[in-house]
Amino acid sequence: MRKLNLFPFLFFAFSLVNIYAFAQCGLYEISLTEKVAESTYIIEGEVEAQQCFKASKINKIFTLNTIKVYSVLKGNLPQKIYLITAGGKLGNQMEKASSLLSLQVGQVGMFFLNQSEPDPASLHSTVYAVYSSSQGFYIYNLSEQLISNVFNQYTNIGNQFYQLLESEYGLKAQVIYFNISWTNSSLYDRLTVINNFSPSTVNAGVGDEITINGFGFGSSRGSGKVFFKNSDDGGATEIAADAQQYKSWIDNKIVVAIPQKAGTGKIAVDLGATKVQSNAILKVNYAIINTGSNELINPARLVAKNSNRGYIWNMNVDFNADSIAKSNFLISFKKWRCSTYINWSIGRTVEINRSESDTINVITFDENNELPAGVLGLCYSYYSGCAENDWYVEESDMLFRKSDKWHFGDGAIPFNKIDFQSVALHELGHAHQIGHVINNLDLMHYSISLGVQKRNIEALNLEAAQWMINKSEESNICDKKRMQLLDSDLCNDELFGFYNTVIYPNPFYENFNIDFYLNENSTLKVVMYDVTGKLVAQYENNSASKGYFPLVFDFPSHQIRAGVYILKIEVGGEKSIKKLIKY
């Protein structure tokens, strides 16, 4: 350290009715044919229980899902199996991964499975994983006879789904442990009506509530539920409000908070034998990712994770060496910095090439086959907490698959490509703690079509980001200080404070640091002035070494006054100006 003391199911539309199809952001579609071929086991089952565990070989949390097997269509499996999915909550740590499968207790559907490497921490010697993650699970809506995954939704009226599996793939139940009852929901067994609800426009995951007016809801909730369209799959499935989100329930009125994954669409009240849907559509403008108790309106705050009061991201050396991928990522990165002034910087390159909880925000290609089939890119978010509802963002990692499916640059995007900048911008939105919406024009829409670009951060995205930043600035949390926003003059500076240089803390009291990350041996000059133009400090080096090159400027408190100072920095032929503030 140089210290300067200065001045002191399914894809066959011809047989099965395909209600809609799309391309999921960060995913590319895996055909049913591939899933059938690449899966050792195909079963129908129900998620009975879940338990999270910390992996023994890598610092990550996984969820062990206990699956009650209803029938086996391929392979041989017992009545109960254990399935591993990424992410979960364990003590004061939590992890989430965009685009990957996340199951819920009570879900019934078809699983395309392979045996997975067991982890001693799971306490089971035989465990399974879903082939192609979220694409390899088809959730059943038994009452409405619908079958859905992230790419498609189909009807099973008249057992068409099973007929297709048998006729096209020779698949039928070889073993039946329990029967599945596909039944039409009755809207008339009990007179239940939704007259209206208000407000008609809300935001998800921020505590907004709606009041549902009608009759026949019952004098108390009992097992009744309010369902919303699931923003993670465009409304192909539904999500129910958690028990704690029901504020009141009487026969003619229900008041319920909007869950974080609720998306635009019709709502429904389900009383068991009776399920009634609204005529009107609830519009959800934006969503904030939640943590805490049952993920109820407790967003994880953005905090000061380093001396610069923000987050430093580090590119893997191979990603950094790929000039095309790197430049396209940085365009999206800079857009968030200069739209919301979130305190993100890019520091030195690292050898890390995988995602795990290590306090380092890494941007890397998937060099360890972490991404399941069908996944092009995703954001892992790691959270820490000090109380049930006090959580902050500890770390975020970005993984991208090396693939010829990506489109880079500003040229016209081919119809069969996925735009890298759009996906990077979307995944960085998740790192900003913004969730999915159902709005095909929105950056945070759960999907992006092939051949489409979404490279703008629009007004609703900014509103969501501002809500998150305001929440983060309310107070310090746990042992972390609040994140300090970037100065608007600094957000767009690509060489200094953007990815080659980090200056911290700013504001400073007696000293500040400048960490240079030099791509080659270079000349280096730093000059500091006050606002009148008077020279305050100067440093020159005609042979600064390649790599990490730190400086410390140290000022005893009495030697310079509080106020604004200007840094002029030269590295080789590149020049930049920075503004500093002294307390």
C-alpha positions as MATLAB code, in Angstrom:
seq = 'MRKLNLFPFLFFAFSLVNIYAFAQCGLYEISLTEKVAESTYIIEGEVEAQQCFKASKINKIFTLNTIKVYSVLKGNLPQKIYLITAGGKLGNQMEKASSLLSLQVGQVGMFFLNQSEPDPASLHSTVYAVYSSSQGFYIYNLSEQLISNVFNQYTNIGNQFYQLLESEYGLKAQVIYFNISWTNSSLYDRLTVINNFSPSTVNAGVGDEITINGFGFGSSRGSGKVFFKNSDDGGATEIAADAQQYKSWIDNKIVVAIPQKAGTGKIAVDLGATKVQSNAILKVNYAIINTGSNELINPARLVAKNSNRGYIWNMNVDFNADSIAKSNFLISFKKWRCSTYINWSIGRTVEINRSESDTINVITFDENNELPAGVLGLCYSYYSGCAENDWYVEESDMLFRKSDKWHFGDGAIPFNKIDFQSVALHELGHAHQIGHVINNLDLMHYSISLGVQKRNIEALNLEAAQWMINKSEESNICDKKRMQLLDSDLCNDELFGFYNTVIYPNPFYENFNIDFYLNENSTLKVVMYDVTGKLVAQYENNSASKGYFPLVFDFPSHQIRAGVYILKIEVGGEKSIKKLIKY';
ca = [
       0.000    0.000    0.000;
       1.369    3.419   -0.948;
       0.474    5.919    1.777;
       0.876    9.628    1.060;
       1.107   11.950    4.046;
       0.331   15.248    2.406;
       0.363   18.581    4.043;
       0.199   16.802    7.347;
     -46.640  -30.263  -21.637;
     -46.650  -29.659  -24.175;
     -45.360  -28.719  -27.448;
     -47.694  -30.632  -29.846;
     -50.250  -28.030  -30.829;
     -51.890  -30.291  -33.341;
     -53.190  -32.541  -30.549;
     -53.124  -30.532  -27.357;
     -54.468  -27.007  -27.137;
     -51.510  -24.650  -26.660;
     -52.909  -21.599  -24.914;
     -49.757  -19.534  -25.396;
     -46.018  -19.805  -25.894;
     -43.092  -17.473  -25.317;
     -39.361  -17.216  -24.613;
     -38.398  -16.812  -20.977;
     -35.830  -14.128  -20.111;
     -32.518  -15.866  -19.457;
     -33.870  -19.169  -20.780;
     -34.021  -20.886  -24.128;
     -36.679  -23.490  -24.766;
     -35.932  -27.166  -24.255;
     -38.292  -29.323  -26.317;
     -40.426  -32.032  -24.774;
     -38.620  -34.498  -26.988;
     -35.294  -33.557  -25.393;
     -36.719  -33.671  -21.882;
     -38.121  -37.152  -22.463;
     -34.838  -38.362  -23.962;
     -32.532  -36.803  -21.360;
     -34.556  -37.753  -18.272;
     -33.992  -41.123  -16.636;
     -37.232  -40.843  -14.697;
     -40.603  -39.219  -15.380;
     -43.121  -39.140  -12.556;
     -46.267  -37.454  -11.345;
     -46.045  -36.330   -7.766;
     -46.751  -33.806   -5.036;
     -44.370  -31.676   -2.970;
     -45.044  -32.880    0.571;
     -42.325  -31.174    2.614;
     -39.211  -29.030    2.304;
     -36.012  -28.665    4.315;
     -33.032  -26.431    3.563;
     -29.403  -27.407    4.039;
     -25.929  -25.960    3.472;
     -23.912  -27.944    0.928;
     -20.797  -29.650    2.266;
     -18.511  -28.867   -0.697;
     -19.597  -25.353   -1.627;
     -20.962  -22.465    0.414;
     -24.499  -22.527   -0.960;
     -27.959  -23.344    0.357;
     -30.173  -25.932   -1.296;
     -33.712  -27.124   -0.620;
     -34.500  -30.801   -0.121;
     -38.030  -31.408   -1.429;
     -39.886  -34.529   -0.296;
     -41.967  -35.764   -3.234;
     -44.946  -38.103   -2.835;
     -44.896  -40.125   -6.053;
     -48.342  -40.646   -7.612;
     -47.281  -42.532  -10.729;
     -44.132  -43.492  -12.622;
     -44.096  -43.105  -16.409;
     -40.405  -43.809  -16.991;
     -37.910  -45.683  -14.841;
     -38.510  -47.236  -11.435;
     -38.964  -45.136   -8.318;
     -40.513  -45.719   -4.880;
     -43.509  -43.900   -3.399;
     -41.309  -41.212   -1.844;
     -38.224  -39.522   -3.298;
     -36.061  -36.507   -2.467;
     -35.468  -33.725   -4.982;
     -32.845  -30.964   -4.749;
     -33.507  -27.371   -5.864;
     -31.229  -24.335   -5.592;
     -31.718  -21.676   -2.941;
     -33.578  -21.459    0.329;
     -33.370  -20.058    3.829;
     -31.230  -21.395    6.647;
     -30.936  -19.449    9.882;
     -29.809  -15.916    9.089;
     -28.843  -16.722    5.500;
     -31.016  -16.857    2.404;
     -30.365  -17.425   -1.302;
     -32.474  -16.912   -4.430;
     -31.713  -17.670   -8.066;
     -33.635  -16.053  -10.908;
     -34.877  -18.414  -13.652;
     -34.366  -21.607  -11.608;
     -37.085  -23.911  -10.298;
     -38.543  -23.031   -6.914;
     -41.186  -25.419   -5.589;
     -43.904  -24.967   -2.986;
     -45.447  -27.512   -0.647;
     -48.729  -28.775   -2.090;
     -47.819  -28.396   -5.757;
     -48.765  -31.369   -7.952;
     -47.333  -32.016  -11.377;
     -45.049  -33.975  -13.679;
     -41.297  -34.080  -13.011;
     -38.569  -34.954  -15.513;
     -35.743  -36.268  -13.340;
     -32.206  -37.543  -13.195;
     -30.335  -38.856  -10.206;
     -28.092  -36.199   -8.683;
     -24.830  -36.440   -6.810;
     -25.742  -36.849   -3.142;
     -24.504  -34.378   -0.580;
     -23.881  -35.666    2.960;
     -25.564  -32.538    4.303;
     -28.876  -33.576    2.712;
     -28.914  -36.741    4.914;
     -30.126  -38.845    1.977;
     -27.965  -41.120   -0.140;
     -30.251  -40.959   -3.177;
     -31.466  -37.601   -4.440;
     -32.765  -36.289   -7.755;
     -32.708  -33.087   -9.804;
     -35.171  -31.786  -12.385;
     -33.783  -31.822  -15.914;
     -33.799  -28.260  -17.338;
     -34.881  -26.867  -13.945;
     -38.092  -24.798  -14.230;
     -38.787  -26.226  -17.702;
     -38.765  -29.790  -16.385;
     -41.698  -29.364  -14.008;
     -45.251  -29.172  -15.336;
     -47.582  -27.946  -12.616;
     -51.151  -29.281  -12.584;
     -54.199  -27.127  -11.954;
     -56.490  -30.053  -11.195;
     -59.739  -28.139  -10.849;
     -59.354  -26.234  -14.124;
     -57.560  -29.085  -15.934;
     -54.558  -26.996  -16.940;
     -50.928  -28.055  -17.282;
     -48.250  -25.351  -17.228;
     -44.544  -24.695  -17.174;
     -42.584  -21.502  -17.830;
     -42.937  -21.811  -21.599;
     -46.412  -23.187  -22.217;
     -49.858  -23.784  -20.843;
     -52.125  -26.582  -22.033;
     -55.492  -28.087  -21.246;
     -56.018  -31.700  -20.226;
     -59.755  -31.853  -20.954;
     -60.658  -35.406  -21.960;
     -57.239  -36.706  -20.848;
     -55.679  -35.319  -24.026;
     -52.414  -34.763  -22.243;
     -52.012  -38.427  -21.313;
     -53.098  -39.529  -24.762;
     -50.401  -37.365  -26.300;
     -47.675  -38.731  -24.054;
     -48.609  -42.272  -25.024;
     -49.094  -41.690  -28.752;
     -45.972  -39.584  -29.283;
     -43.543  -41.095  -26.776;
     -45.048  -44.374  -25.649;
     -45.298  -42.975  -22.127;
     -47.984  -44.123  -19.763;
     -48.136  -44.903  -16.081;
     -46.144  -48.078  -15.436;
     -46.794  -47.889  -11.695;
     -49.673  -46.057  -10.007;
     -49.309  -45.485   -6.288;
     -52.098  -42.897   -5.964;
     -54.744  -41.674   -8.370;
     -54.934  -38.059   -9.517;
     -58.418  -36.599   -9.652;
     -58.874  -34.181  -12.566;
     -62.172  -32.451  -11.797;
     -63.990  -29.386  -13.048;
     -64.296  -26.750  -10.341;
     -67.881  -25.925   -9.527;
     -68.856  -22.298   -9.657;
     -72.416  -23.056   -8.636;
     -72.280  -25.368   -5.623;
     -72.334  -22.228   -3.564;
     -73.403  -18.770   -4.617;
     -70.187  -16.762   -4.486;
     -69.715  -13.555   -6.448;
     -66.923  -10.979   -6.802;
     -68.629   -7.692   -7.565;
     -65.511   -5.532   -7.691;
     -62.215   -4.803   -6.003;
     -60.201   -1.677   -5.299;
     -57.769   -0.272   -6.008;
     -57.428   -1.650   -9.504;
     -53.717   -0.778   -9.791;
     -51.173   -1.870   -7.188;
     -47.537   -2.795   -6.640;
     -46.443   -6.199   -5.365;
     -44.262   -6.895   -2.366;
     -44.515   -3.394   -0.879;
     -47.510   -3.817    1.426;
     -50.239   -2.653   -0.968;
     -53.669   -4.110   -0.204;
     -56.879   -4.638   -2.162;
     -60.436   -4.845   -0.888;
     -62.590   -7.461   -2.645;
     -66.331   -6.800   -2.481;
     -69.018   -9.386   -3.203;
     -70.942  -12.039   -1.293;
     -70.782  -15.688   -0.350;
     -67.184  -15.552    0.912;
     -68.116  -16.982    4.314;
     -68.086  -15.381    7.736;
     -64.397  -16.239    8.198;
     -61.566  -17.370    5.964;
     -61.210  -20.962    7.128;
     -59.304  -22.633    4.286;
     -60.344  -19.991    1.755;
     -57.700  -18.361   -0.441;
     -57.295  -15.435   -2.783;
     -55.339  -16.275   -5.917;
     -53.294  -13.956   -8.133;
     -51.629  -14.570  -11.468;
     -48.020  -15.732  -11.041;
     -45.627  -13.133  -12.443;
     -42.818  -15.693  -12.762;
     -44.594  -17.499  -15.595;
     -46.818  -14.824  -17.086;
     -49.933  -15.993  -15.307;
     -49.799  -19.574  -16.579;
     -50.164  -20.563  -12.923;
     -51.546  -18.837   -9.845;
     -50.172  -18.012   -6.422;
     -52.194  -17.708   -3.230;
     -51.701  -15.027   -0.621;
     -50.014  -16.347    2.511;
     -52.133  -16.749    5.654;
     -50.547  -13.672    7.244;
     -51.448  -11.522    4.245;
     -55.202  -11.747    4.869;
     -56.094   -8.641    6.844;
     -59.834   -9.343    7.188;
     -62.403  -11.799    5.788;
     -66.159  -11.559    6.126;
     -68.999  -12.745    3.933;
     -69.095   -9.671    1.695;
     -65.562   -8.287    1.940;
     -61.968   -9.534    1.888;
     -58.912   -7.366    2.513;
     -55.629   -8.927    1.424;
     -52.044   -7.747    0.869;
     -50.500   -8.248   -2.572;
     -47.874  -11.045   -2.594;
     -44.485  -10.278   -4.149;
     -45.050  -12.651   -7.107;
     -48.526  -11.379   -7.974;
     -48.820  -10.225  -11.572;
     -51.344   -8.428  -13.743;
     -54.494  -10.453  -14.413;
     -57.780  -11.582  -12.945;
     -57.950  -12.550   -9.279;
     -59.919  -15.452   -7.826;
     -61.466  -16.435   -4.504;
     -61.235  -20.162   -3.776;
     -63.418  -21.669   -1.054;
     -62.523  -25.269   -1.802;
     -65.502  -26.640   -3.702;
     -66.172  -23.223   -5.177;
     -63.794  -20.950   -7.023;
     -64.916  -17.653   -8.516;
     -62.889  -15.335  -10.732;
     -63.146  -11.577  -11.105;
     -64.325  -10.013  -14.341;
     -61.938   -7.117  -13.959;
     -58.149   -7.275  -14.245;
     -55.861   -6.258  -11.415;
     -52.913   -4.278  -12.780;
     -49.579   -4.758  -11.001;
     -47.108   -2.069  -12.009;
     -43.977   -3.423  -10.365;
     -42.776   -5.945   -7.799;
     -40.117   -5.892   -5.089;
     -38.375   -9.113   -4.054;
     -39.192  -10.004   -0.439;
     -37.401  -11.895    2.326;
     -38.046  -12.426    6.012;
     -40.908  -14.320    7.609;
     -42.612  -16.296    4.831;
     -41.355  -13.628    2.426;
     -43.996  -11.182    3.667;
     -43.367   -7.547    2.703;
     -39.792   -7.553    3.956;
     -37.443   -6.494    1.181;
     -33.744   -7.001    1.778;
     -32.056   -3.626    1.917;
     -29.084   -2.435   -0.084;
     -26.240   -1.549    2.286;
     -22.658   -0.268    2.445;
     -20.720   -3.450    1.758;
     -17.363   -1.745    1.313;
     -15.508    1.422    2.271;
     -17.076    3.161   -0.713;
     -20.502    2.591    0.913;
     -21.784    0.324   -1.860;
     -21.028   -2.896   -3.770;
     -17.997   -3.770   -5.886;
     -18.476   -6.337   -8.655;
     -15.545   -8.400   -9.908;
     -15.244   -9.869  -13.377;
     -13.821  -13.326  -13.816;
     -10.590  -13.161  -15.826;
     -12.064  -15.079  -18.780;
     -15.192  -12.929  -18.873;
     -13.027   -9.818  -18.666;
     -10.913  -11.109  -21.565;
     -13.989  -11.508  -23.780;
     -14.142   -7.926  -25.017;
     -17.552   -8.356  -26.695;
     -19.365   -9.882  -23.719;
     -17.632   -7.484  -21.328;
     -18.488   -4.338  -23.282;
     -22.123   -5.389  -23.729;
     -22.461   -6.153  -20.017;
     -20.932   -2.822  -19.020;
     -23.407   -0.933  -21.197;
     -26.268   -2.458  -19.184;
     -24.385   -2.014  -15.920;
     -23.855    1.676  -16.597;
     -27.528    2.192  -17.444;
     -28.577    1.139  -13.943;
     -25.805    3.208  -12.332;
     -26.821    6.355  -14.177;
     -30.581    5.802  -13.874;
     -30.820    5.082  -10.142;
     -27.302    6.008   -8.928;
     -27.049    2.656   -7.191;
     -23.555    2.376   -5.732;
     -22.149   -0.347   -7.959;
     -18.553   -0.338   -9.137;
     -16.454   -2.904  -10.942;
     -13.137   -3.708   -9.332;
     -10.253   -6.029  -10.042;
     -10.569   -9.244  -12.015;
     -10.755  -12.536  -10.105;
     -10.193  -16.219  -10.780;
     -13.584  -17.128   -9.274;
     -15.733  -18.849  -11.900;
     -18.738  -20.043   -9.950;
     -21.450  -18.653   -7.716;
     -21.321  -19.202   -3.990;
     -21.657  -17.193   -0.809;
     -18.163  -15.710   -0.522;
     -18.964  -11.942   -0.224;
     -17.542  -11.390   -3.742;
     -19.969  -10.182   -6.404;
     -18.713  -12.094   -9.412;
     -19.588  -11.787  -13.112;
     -18.548  -14.941  -14.912;
     -19.207  -17.426  -17.649;
     -20.623  -20.713  -16.425;
     -17.422  -22.766  -16.345;
     -18.628  -25.359  -13.811;
     -21.900  -26.412  -15.446;
     -23.973  -24.715  -12.762;
     -26.585  -23.591  -15.275;
     -29.132  -26.303  -16.079;
     -30.086  -27.092  -19.661;
     -32.147  -24.243  -21.105;
     -30.647  -21.496  -18.895;
     -28.555  -18.800  -20.618;
     -28.008  -16.461  -17.680;
     -29.167  -15.715  -14.175;
     -28.604  -13.664  -11.045;
     -27.932  -15.323   -7.703;
     -28.760  -13.142   -4.696;
     -27.369  -13.913   -1.258;
     -28.909  -12.358    1.846;
     -27.938  -12.040    5.493;
     -30.181  -11.167    8.399;
     -29.971  -10.334   12.082;
     -33.687  -10.736   12.885;
     -36.601  -12.524   11.262;
     -37.564   -9.502    9.206;
     -34.259   -7.588    9.029;
     -32.347   -8.668    5.926;
     -29.841   -7.077    3.579;
     -28.228   -7.988    0.266;
     -24.911   -9.615    1.091;
     -23.847  -10.453   -2.445;
     -25.066  -10.955   -6.022;
     -23.465  -13.104   -8.705;
     -24.073  -13.140  -12.466;
     -23.602  -16.296  -14.513;
     -23.828  -16.434  -18.301;
     -23.599  -19.417  -20.597;
     -21.164  -19.284  -23.495;
     -23.604  -19.801  -26.338;
     -24.202  -19.027  -29.995;
     -27.772  -18.122  -29.027;
     -26.645  -14.689  -27.789;
     -26.892  -11.511  -29.848;
     -24.277   -8.850  -29.064;
     -23.892   -5.283  -30.261;
     -26.224   -2.719  -31.764;
     -27.012   -4.364  -35.078;
     -30.383   -5.812  -36.021;
     -31.076   -8.848  -33.860;
     -31.802  -12.101  -35.765;
     -35.192  -13.680  -35.148;
     -33.634  -16.725  -33.446;
     -31.268  -14.922  -31.029;
     -31.597  -13.623  -27.478;
     -30.274  -10.127  -26.845;
     -27.424  -10.215  -24.308;
     -27.744   -6.577  -23.229;
     -31.471   -7.025  -22.573;
     -30.917  -10.107  -20.427;
     -28.042   -8.448  -18.544;
     -30.196   -5.364  -17.891;
     -33.052   -7.588  -16.696;
     -30.848   -9.688  -14.383;
     -29.235   -6.552  -12.959;
     -32.778   -5.438  -12.188;
     -33.044   -8.532   -9.992;
     -29.776   -7.559   -8.303;
     -31.503   -4.213   -7.675;
     -34.162   -6.388   -5.927;
     -36.880   -5.785   -8.516;
     -39.123   -8.767   -9.270;
     -40.991   -9.920  -12.359;
     -44.134   -8.358  -13.811;
     -46.609   -9.417  -16.472;
     -46.304   -6.700  -19.094;
     -44.786   -7.616  -22.413;
     -43.372   -4.110  -22.906;
     -41.675   -3.950  -19.502;
     -37.995   -4.693  -18.911;
     -38.911   -6.848  -15.901;
     -41.543   -8.843  -17.790;
     -40.854  -12.464  -16.948;
     -39.926  -13.229  -20.567;
     -38.280  -11.768  -23.613;
     -39.087  -13.069  -27.063;
     -36.457  -14.249  -29.497;
     -35.359  -11.441  -31.789;
     -36.507   -8.708  -29.355;
     -34.493   -6.035  -27.567;
     -35.412   -4.453  -24.217;
     -32.575   -2.078  -23.498;
     -34.354    0.775  -21.721;
     -35.071    1.341  -18.045;
     -38.562    2.818  -18.143;
     -40.538    4.938  -15.679;
     -42.078    2.023  -13.749;
     -38.682    0.330  -13.437;
     -37.298    3.563  -12.005;
     -40.256    3.845   -9.649;
     -39.586    0.316   -8.370;
     -35.867    1.011   -8.001;
     -36.562    4.267   -6.174;
     -38.905    2.471   -3.763;
     -36.122    0.004   -3.043;
     -33.535    2.742   -2.563;
     -35.848    4.738   -0.297;
     -36.431    1.633    1.812;
     -32.700    1.017    2.009;
     -32.048    4.596    3.118;
     -34.561    4.501    6.002;
     -31.929    3.386    8.509;
     -28.868    1.266    9.101;
     -29.663   -2.430    9.408;
     -28.006   -5.130   11.506;
     -24.343   -4.062   11.658;
     -24.390   -2.483    8.178;
     -24.595    1.179    7.288;
     -26.941    2.449    4.615;
     -25.722    2.391    1.038;
     -24.561    5.776   -0.216;
     -25.817    6.666   -3.683;
     -23.383    7.586   -6.428;
     -22.793   11.211   -7.248;
     -24.557   11.917  -10.543;
     -21.285   13.352  -11.908;
     -19.536   10.016  -11.411;
     -22.007    7.429  -12.675;
     -21.016    7.615  -16.323;
     -17.244    7.673  -15.876;
     -16.149    4.457  -17.473;
     -12.455    4.486  -16.570;
     -12.287    5.913  -13.073;
     -14.775    4.812  -10.459;
     -16.521    2.749  -13.078;
     -14.370   -0.277  -13.581;
     -10.636    0.514  -13.440;
     -10.556    2.688  -10.338;
     -12.379    2.698   -7.009;
     -12.228    5.770   -4.732;
     -13.422    5.438   -1.134;
     -14.693    6.652    1.197;
     -16.388    9.621   -0.407;
     -17.213   11.771    1.542;
     -14.007   11.322    3.617;
     -12.762   12.720    6.912;
      -8.970   12.379    7.254;
      -8.002   10.020    4.416;
      -9.280    8.382    1.279;
      -8.132    5.478   -0.884;
      -7.742    5.102   -4.634;
      -7.521    1.503   -5.854;
      -6.280    1.288   -9.433;
      -6.602   -1.867  -11.523;
      -4.156   -1.342  -14.368;
      -4.341   -3.450  -17.502;
      -0.663   -2.797  -18.209;
       2.356   -0.959  -16.805;
       1.540    2.710  -17.116;
       2.231    6.284  -16.078;
       0.035    7.520  -13.273;
      -0.719   11.036  -12.039;
      -3.202   12.250   -9.419;
      -3.649   15.957   -8.653;
      -6.039   17.324   -6.025;
      -7.381   20.918   -6.011;
      -9.837   22.844   -3.909;
     -12.743   24.622   -5.603;
     -10.684   27.788   -6.049;
      -8.092   25.875   -8.101;
      -5.455   25.814   -5.364;
      -3.181   22.756   -5.427;
      -3.759   20.561   -2.374;
      -1.906   17.313   -3.173;
      -0.118   15.590   -6.033;
       1.176   12.098   -6.834;
       3.145   10.975   -9.920;
       4.531    7.597  -10.959;
       6.096    7.023  -14.374;
       6.203    3.246  -14.006;
       3.102    2.095  -12.118;
       2.936   -1.716  -12.215;
       0.213   -3.677  -13.972;
      -2.539   -5.035  -11.741;
      -3.732   -3.864   -8.347;
      -2.140   -0.503   -7.472;
      -3.518    1.141   -4.289;
      -2.922    4.672   -2.974;
      -3.885    6.328    0.314;
      -4.160   10.115    0.643;
      -3.859   11.047    4.320;
      -4.825   14.473    5.678;
      -4.773   15.247    9.402;
      -8.129   16.830   10.184;
      -6.769   20.342   10.767;
      -4.819   20.634    7.513;
      -7.639   21.028    4.974;
     -11.110   22.409    5.393;
     -14.389   20.610    4.950;
     -15.830   21.127    1.501;
     -15.622   20.054   -2.131;
     -12.341   19.023   -3.800;
     -11.451   18.024   -7.356;
      -9.243   15.103   -8.374;
      -7.625   15.062  -11.810;
      -6.407   11.584  -12.693;
      -4.272   10.508  -15.630;
      -3.492    6.883  -16.492;
      -1.388    6.684  -19.626;
      -3.206    8.913  -22.106;
      -6.604    8.641  -20.368;
      -7.836   11.503  -18.199;
     -10.702   11.854  -15.737;
     -12.018   14.295  -13.163;
     -13.554   13.280   -9.823;
     -15.369   15.232   -7.162;
     -14.560   14.544   -3.498;
     -16.286   15.824   -0.387;
     -14.544   16.258    2.965;
     -16.526   16.292    6.190;
];
